[in-house]
Structures are given as C-alpha cells and as structure tokens.
C-alpha cells in the first residue's frame, strides 16, 4: 500500500465514509418512514374506531328513541284491547253467544287495523289473529269456549310482555311437557 499515492488513499477513505453515511441515511430514512407509516395507520385506525363508535352510539340512541315511542303508543292504545278482552273474561265465556263472539271479533278487527296494530309485537299480532280466528270458529260452533279462554290468555300474556310485564300472575304456567318431565325426574330419583 505504500505505493499508493496519498491522494488516492484520502479519496478512498472519503468515498468509504460517504458511502457509509449514505447507507446509514438510507437505513434511517427507511425505518423512520416505516415508523411514521405505522403511526399514521394507527391514527387512521383510531379515527375509524371513533367514527364507528359514534355511528353505533347514534344507532343505539335512535333505536332507544324508537322503542320509547313504541312503548308510549302501546301505553296509549293497549287499554282499548284490554277493554275488549274483558268481555271474554272467564266468567262470561259460558254465556257467550255466537252473535256476541262475532261482535267481539269485529271490535278486535277494528283494533287490529287501528293505531294499535302499529305498535303490536309480532307475537301479540299473531295472538290477536289467533283469537279473532277462534272467535269466528266459535260462532260457527266448531270450537268450545275453553279454547277461546286459552287464546285470550295468550293474547293477554303477549300484550303484557310487550309492556315489559311478566310473571306467574299473568297465567304463565309451565307446559304439560315440562310438568311431565319434572314428574319423571322426581320419580327417577
């Protein structure tokens, strides 16, 4: 190496230092941009989550407002249905005539197509339809009054459940299948 001229040695060292600096700058830039990109992506994810949370909050709030409006409509209109159902109470059923059954069915039909129908749950509407159908069958003497009582009770239960009221005082009793199952379990012990 003694034969190399000092200018060449300085130039090679300078080139090596410059090359090392360029490589270090490129590596630093790569990792810095990568970190910035990750930070930016995290910021976008956070903003996306915030927007999604806000959207969900608004949906939840709108749903709650809708449920409150439906509940208020039920409180206003269900008494009309309860009034009609009182004409089918247990003591009145043995004296129910086919004409009276059709009259009650007509009153229930009026309720079904009035404001009441807009706030009935699916279960309540089905129970109302079942009771109306049973009243028509009763008027044609195809079913007995006991079946009307069951349909009336099903509608009352559905209406009370729409209002958030549940319990054994509504006539909610275990089914015969559940009773049989309980008896079998007790006898097996």
C-alpha positions as CSV (number, residue, x, y, z in Angstrom):
1,X,0.0,0.0,0.0
2,X,3.0,2.2,0.3
3,X,2.9,2.5,-3.5
4,X,-0.5,4.2,-3.4
5,X,-0.5,7.9,-3.5
6,X,-1.8,9.7,-0.5
7,X,-4.5,11.5,-2.6
8,X,-5.9,8.1,-3.6
9,X,-6.0,6.9,0.0
10,X,-7.8,10.0,1.1
11,X,-10.2,9.7,-1.8
12,X,-10.9,6.0,-1.0
13,X,-11.5,6.8,2.7
14,X,-13.7,9.8,1.8
15,X,-15.7,7.6,-0.6
16,X,-16.0,4.9,2.1
17,X,-17.2,7.4,4.7
18,X,-19.6,9.0,2.2
19,X,-20.9,5.5,1.2
20,X,-21.3,4.6,4.9
21,X,-23.1,7.9,5.5
22,X,-25.4,7.3,2.5
23,X,-26.2,3.7,3.7
24,X,-26.9,4.9,7.3
25,X,-29.1,7.7,5.9
26,X,-31.0,5.3,3.7
27,X,-31.4,2.8,6.6
28,X,-32.5,5.6,9.0
29,X,-34.9,7.0,6.3
30,X,-36.4,3.5,5.7
31,X,-37.0,2.9,9.4
32,X,-38.2,6.4,10.1
33,X,-40.7,6.3,7.2
34,X,-41.8,2.8,8.4
35,X,-42.4,4.1,11.9
36,X,-44.2,7.2,10.6
37,X,-46.4,4.9,8.3
38,X,-47.3,2.7,11.3
39,X,-48.0,5.8,13.4
40,X,-50.2,7.2,10.6
41,X,-52.0,3.8,10.2
42,X,-52.6,3.6,13.9
43,X,-54.0,7.1,13.9
44,X,-56.3,6.2,11.0
45,X,-57.5,3.1,12.9
46,X,-58.2,5.2,16.0
47,X,-60.2,7.7,13.9
48,X,-62.0,4.8,12.2
49,X,-62.9,3.3,15.6
50,X,-64.1,6.6,16.9
51,X,-66.3,7.1,13.9
52,X,-67.7,3.6,14.2
53,X,-68.3,4.1,18.0
54,X,-70.1,7.4,17.2
55,X,-72.2,5.7,14.5
56,X,-73.1,2.8,16.9
57,X,-74.0,5.4,19.6
58,X,-76.3,7.2,17.2
59,X,-77.9,4.0,16.1
60,X,-78.4,2.9,19.7
61,X,-79.8,6.3,20.6
62,X,-82.2,6.2,17.6
63,X,-83.2,2.6,18.5
64,X,-83.9,3.6,22.1
65,X,-86.0,6.6,20.9
66,X,-87.9,4.4,18.6
67,X,-88.5,1.9,21.4
68,X,-89.7,4.7,23.7
69,X,-92.2,5.9,21.0
70,X,-93.5,2.4,20.5
71,X,-93.8,1.9,24.3
72,X,-95.7,5.2,24.6
73,X,-98.0,4.2,21.7
74,X,-98.6,0.8,23.5
75,X,-99.5,2.6,26.7
76,X,-101.9,4.7,24.9
77,X,-103.6,2.1,22.7
78,X,-103.4,-1.2,24.6
79,X,-106.2,-0.2,27.1
80,X,-108.6,-0.4,24.1
81,X,-107.6,-4.0,23.5
82,X,-107.8,-4.8,27.2
83,X,-111.3,-3.4,27.3
84,X,-112.4,-5.7,24.5
85,X,-110.6,-8.7,26.2
86,X,-112.5,-8.0,29.4
87,X,-115.7,-9.1,27.6
88,X,-114.1,-12.5,27.2
89,X,-113.3,-13.0,30.9
90,X,-113.6,-16.4,32.4
91,X,-117.0,-15.9,34.0
92,X,-118.5,-14.5,30.8
93,X,-117.4,-17.4,28.5
94,X,-120.1,-19.9,29.4
95,X,-122.8,-17.3,28.4
96,X,-121.1,-16.3,25.2
97,X,-123.3,-16.5,22.2
98,X,-122.2,-16.8,18.5
99,X,-123.5,-13.4,17.8
100,X,-121.6,-11.9,20.7
101,X,-118.5,-13.7,19.6
102,X,-118.8,-12.1,16.1
103,X,-119.3,-8.7,17.7
104,X,-116.1,-9.1,19.8
105,X,-114.3,-10.3,16.7
106,X,-115.4,-7.2,14.9
107,X,-114.1,-5.0,17.7
108,X,-110.8,-6.8,17.7
109,X,-110.6,-6.4,14.0
110,X,-111.1,-2.6,14.4
111,X,-108.3,-2.6,16.9
112,X,-106.1,-4.7,14.6
113,X,-106.4,-2.1,11.8
114,X,-106.3,1.0,14.0
115,X,-103.3,2.6,15.7
116,X,-102.9,-0.5,17.9
117,X,-101.6,-2.5,15.0
118,X,-98.6,-0.2,14.5
119,X,-97.2,-1.0,17.9
120,X,-98.1,-4.6,18.4
121,X,-95.1,-7.0,18.5
122,X,-95.1,-9.9,16.1
123,X,-96.2,-12.3,18.9
124,X,-99.0,-10.0,20.0
125,X,-100.3,-9.6,16.5
126,X,-100.2,-13.4,16.0
127,X,-102.1,-13.9,19.3
128,X,-104.7,-11.3,18.2
129,X,-105.1,-13.0,14.9
130,X,-105.5,-16.4,16.6
131,X,-108.1,-15.1,19.0
132,X,-110.1,-13.5,16.1
133,X,-109.9,-16.7,14.1
134,X,-111.1,-18.7,17.2
135,X,-114.0,-16.3,17.7
136,X,-115.1,-17.0,14.2
137,X,-114.8,-20.7,14.7
138,X,-116.7,-20.4,17.9
139,X,-119.5,-18.5,16.2
140,X,-119.7,-21.4,13.7
141,X,-119.7,-23.8,16.6
142,X,-116.5,-25.5,15.6
143,X,-114.7,-25.0,18.9
144,X,-115.6,-24.6,22.5
145,X,-115.3,-21.7,24.8
146,X,-112.3,-23.2,26.6
147,X,-110.2,-22.8,23.5
148,X,-111.3,-19.1,23.5
149,X,-110.0,-18.7,27.0
150,X,-106.6,-20.1,26.0
151,X,-106.4,-17.8,23.1
152,X,-107.5,-14.8,25.2
153,X,-104.8,-15.7,27.8
154,X,-102.2,-16.0,25.1
155,X,-103.0,-12.5,23.8
156,X,-103.0,-11.0,27.3
157,X,-99.6,-12.6,28.0
158,X,-98.2,-11.2,24.8
159,X,-99.6,-7.7,25.4
160,X,-98.2,-7.7,28.9
161,X,-94.8,-8.9,27.6
162,X,-94.9,-6.0,25.1
163,X,-95.2,-3.7,28.1
164,X,-92.3,-5.5,29.9
165,X,-94.5,-7.2,32.5
166,X,-94.0,-10.9,33.0
167,X,-94.7,-13.4,35.8
168,X,-96.9,-16.2,37.0
169,X,-99.7,-13.7,37.8
170,X,-100.3,-13.5,34.1
171,X,-101.1,-17.1,33.9
172,X,-97.7,-18.1,32.7
173,X,-97.5,-21.7,33.8
174,X,-95.2,-24.5,32.8
175,X,-96.3,-26.5,29.9
176,X,-97.7,-30.0,30.3
177,X,-94.5,-31.3,28.7
178,X,-92.4,-29.5,31.4
179,X,-94.7,-30.9,34.1
180,X,-94.4,-34.4,32.8
181,X,-90.6,-34.0,32.6
182,X,-90.4,-32.8,36.2
183,X,-92.6,-35.7,37.4
184,X,-90.3,-38.2,35.5
185,X,-87.2,-36.6,37.0
186,X,-88.7,-36.8,40.5
187,X,-89.8,-40.4,40.1
188,X,-86.3,-41.4,38.8
189,X,-84.7,-40.0,42.0
